[in-house]
C-alpha cells in the first residue's frame, strides 16, 4: 500500500535519509568499533547496544527509502475558502460545547496528541473541502456520529512545526 505524501513530506524524508546515511551511520559505526575494542563481546553491553542502534538506523533508512519508492505525491487543490491539506481548522463541537483546533495532514504525519489529523481519518475525510459555517457530521462508526461546525480555516503553513520524525 502506498503512502500519500506531500512534496514537503518527501523533502523531509529525503533529509532524514541523508542525515541517517551521512551523519548518524558514521556515529553508529564508530560506537560499535569503540565498544568492540573493550574486549569480551559476550558480556559487553555497550557493544550489543551500539550494534542494535546501528541496525535500527539501517532499518529506518530502508523503511524510508521504501516509503518514498511507493509513495503517491499529493497536493492541495482546495479553494481559498475551503479546508484542504495542511490547513489548520477550528471547529465547534456541539456535543461537548467546545472548540477544537486541528491541522489536516497526510497519514504519515498524523499525530492526534499534537492535533495533527490525517485526511484519511473519519474527521479528516469529513472536513476536507468544507467551508466556514458548514455543519459537518463525523461518522465514527455505524452506531456513533457527531456534528461539528467549521469556525475558522487557516491556510498558512508553518513547516518548522511539521516533522515526520525527530532524529
N, C-alpha and C positions, 0 to 999 in steps of 0.2 A: 504494500500500500504506500502510495506516495504522500509526502507531507506537502501541505500548502505553505509556501514561504513567500514573503515579500522580498523585493530587491534588497531592502535593509537587513532582513534576516540572513539572506545569502551572504551579504558583506560581512556581517558579524561572525557567521560560521567560518567563512574563509579566514578571517582574522584570528579566530581561535585555533584553527588548524595550523596556521603559520606560527603562532606563538608556541603551540604544543610541539611542533616539529623543530623549530629553530632555537627555542629557549628552554622550555621545560624538559624536552628529551635529553639535552646535554646535562642538565642538572640531575635528572634521574639516573643517567648512566654514571655520572661522577659519584653519586651517593652509593650506588651498587659497588663500584670499584673501591671506594673507601671502606665500606662495610666488609667486603671480601678480604681486604688486607688485614682485618682484625683477627684472623685465624680461623679456628674450628667453625665451619659453616653449619654444622648440625645443631648447634646451640646458640647461634648468632642471631638474636632477634633483629638487630639493625639490618643485617643482610636480607632476611626474609621480608621485612617491612619495606626496604628500599626496592627489592625485586617486585613486590606486589604493587608498589606505587608506579614503577616503570611499566609494568604490564597493564595497569589501569589506564595509564596515559596512552599507550599504544592502542588499546581497545577503544578509547574515546575518539582517537584520530580516525580509526576505521569506521566507527559509527557515524561520525560527522561527514566523512567522505561519501559513505553510502547514502546518507540523507540527502546530500547535495546531488548525487548522481540520479536519485529517484524523485527529486522534488519537482513540484509543479509551482512555477513562479506566478504569483497573482498580484494584481494591482487594484487599487481602489478606484471604482468607476462611479461612485455615488455623486449625486448632485451637491451643489453648495449648501443646500439646506437639508440634506439627508444624512442619516447615520451611515458611516462607512468604516472600512478597515482603518485601524489606528486612530479612530476618533474617541474622545472621552465624552461620555454621556452621563447626564444626571437624570434619574428617573424618580418619580414619586410612587412609592408602593402603598397603595390604598389600604391593603390588609394590615400593614404594620404602622400606618400613618407616619412614614419616614421617607426621607430622600436618600438615595444611594447613588454613588458615582462609580462608573466602570470605564475601563478602556477596552475596546474591542480589538483583539489581536488574533493572529494565526494560532493554531493549536499548539505549535511548538513553544510559543511564548506564554500560553495560558498559565495564570498563577492567581487563583482566587484570593490568596492571602494578601496580594498586592492590589487586588481589584482588576486584574487583567483577565478578561473573559474571552474565551475562544469564540470565534464566529461560528463554530460548528456545535456549540453548546445550545441547549434549548433557549436560553436567554439571548445569546448572541445571534442565533438564527432569527428569532422573533424581532429583534431590534434593527437588523440590517435594512436600510432603505427607508426607515421611518423618519418622521419629521417632528419638530417641537409641537406639542399639543396632542399628538396621536395617543390614543388609548391602545395598548398592546396587551394581548393575552399570552401569557407564557405557559405553555403546556409542558409540565414536568413529567407527568405520566398519564395513563388513561384515567386514573382516579383523582388527579390533582392538577389544578392550574390556578394561576393568579393573574391579576391585572396590574399594569403599571402605566403611568402617564409620562411621556417624554417631556422633561422640563428644559433641558439645555443640551446643546451639542457643541463641543469644542473641537474644531478641525486641526488646531495646531498640534504638532508632534514635538516631543522632547526626546530625541534619540538617546541622550545621555542616560535616561532612566530605563531604556529598553535594553535588556540583555537576554541572550539565550541561556547563558550560564556564566558564572564567575569562574575565573581561572583558579 
